[in-house]
């Protein structure tokens, strides 16, 4: 396959030192971990980008699975019984960060390569060793079998996790983990893992099927002893795209991750999803289906939040629909978007194991010019909380064609219920019920619903109930009636109640905000009601 013209012109512009580094870097991949090379950290992203560019100009080669039945066929509990030994942590007691590895096998059958970069810019590959792990219970026989089977071969790793003193100086908690395809998770103080981020999403919710790019190799720059941030580089590959990523992680009051990415199209991409977030919504306060569950709510996230350039905020509560739902919000250079877990009351979950009330929210803040596009939300029906059925990402308006390249940066930040920059009243509760009155002789169809949406915030909670707040409700189809706006007791905010009547079985796309003297004082609550959600 010939390289596209723009690839050739890019190579002509590349400096001789960069080309030399790339050639050495590529050659190094064929050697064992004992061959160390040095690449200046400032050049590493460019070198990895050059490698990704070359990959994209060639035919795709799928990664090989491990050829060890003992690991490919083990059960979940067996895999859970393989634990990394804490005393084997990389960089142990050498600074604020420590690195632990994940064992290959079970669902993780395509190991990745992990390298470290020291203060002298020397690259070293981390080898796999059974000595890193404790094989307990039913996994005990695996140690000798694995050691014997791999003898003079490198097995690779399923991923890694970073430990950092985010909650206490006495212990280093997990703060970030990379494991599986291009998935990674981060947490802030007093949070537990929940939703995931990804390097890239391709053809999500397309009839042709989704493609899952893979981070096939990582480079972790070893921090100085008192350094509070850490930098990770990654090489991404898939049948359609190859790319280079740089993650700059900084855990403070929240955990922030600056992401720089440069991707190259190997072939035309039908739908490109940038900065994708993946989560789970099984059931919640707005659910209209019956769930045989002692817990009132089960979800990692309960809404999508977006912000436009003119500071128009939109909140879309999540749902577990009866059919696949894809919703889009068009923007020119959005200020941000993210999936949030606003409801952080334990009493709304009653789960002392999953701790859904402590799951992180994640905010994506684009840097530079992202141009026109849309934030897309995908909601997939699920009958179990083990399925991630929520996906959100940015889709550029410009198609991503074979030979194209794209370079973008964004900042991803953990938060709890709310963002500090969001100063408008927020939708805190969405509840749905029958539009029929109690004891009504001739009730309306089940598809006619009663909605109550509660808005709250420091400013709106202080407003007098004697003020006349207006509900601005817009529907794409159907009718709305019986609209009321009332202040709730005990500083719980304001409630908007209304009924909707769908028309000809069509979905009703709604937008609602609160106004005071014709000035919008709340975010926009957005929701789609599907009449067939009620059987």
Number of C-alpha atoms within 10 A of each C-alpha: 6 8 14 14 9 12 19 11 10 11 14 11 8 12 9 11 10 17 16 12 21 21 14 14 19 15 10 15 12 9 10 13 15 10 12 14 14 16 18 15 18 9 14 22 21 19 23 26 24 25 19 22 26 16 21 29 21 12 12 15 10 11 14 9 14 16 13 15 11 15 22 16 13 16 14 10 12 18 19 15 16 21 15 18 14 14 10 15 17 17 15 14 11 13 15 21 27 23 19 21 26 22 25 23 22 19 15 20 21 21 24 22 22 22 20 18 24 16 12 10 18 16 23 20 19 18 16 20 16 14 12 18 19 16 21 16 12 15 19 14 12 18 17 10 13 17 15 10 13 14 9 8 11 15 24 21 23 23 26 18 19 20 18 21 19 21 17 10 10 7 11 16 20 22 25 20 22 22 20 21 22 21 21 19 20 29 28 27 21 13 21 18 20 22 26 22 22 23 24 26 25 22 16 21 17 11 7 9 10 13 17 21 23 27 28 20 17 22 22 20 19 22 20 15 12 10 12 16 17 19 18 19 24 26 24 26 28 23 17 21 31 27 31 27 25 23 18 16 22 18 22 14 12 18 20 24 23 19 22 18 24 22 23 27 24 28 17 15 17 14 19 22 23 20 26 24 27 22 21 27 27 26 26 25 17 19 19 18 14 7 14 6 9 9 14 14 25 24 25 29 29 28 21 25 23 23 20 17 12 8 16 16 22 24 25 20 24 26 27 25 22 16 13 13 17 14 15 15 13 16 20 15 19 26 19 22 25 25 30 28 24 22 23 16 11 14 11 16 20 17 16 9 6 16 18 26 27 23 28 32 28 30 22 27 19 21 17 10 11 20 13 15 18 20 24 19 23 18 24 21 18 20 11 13 14 10 14 20 22 28 25 27 27 30 23 21 16 10 13 20 15 17 19 18 19 11 13 17 18 19 19 22 24 24 24 21 16 13 14 7 7 14 16 20 24 26 27 18 16 19 15 17 16 18 19 17 11 8 7 8 8 8 13 14 14 16 21 23 22 20 19 20 19 23 26 22 18 13 12 20 19 12 14 9 14 8 11 12 22 19 19 15 17 15 17 12 17 17 14 18 11 9 16 14 19 17 22 15 10 7 14 16 23 24 21 23 19 19 20 22 21 20 14 9 13 14 18 21 16 19 18 21 23 25 15 13 10 10 10 18 18 24 24 25 24 19 19 18 19 18 20 14 16 14 9
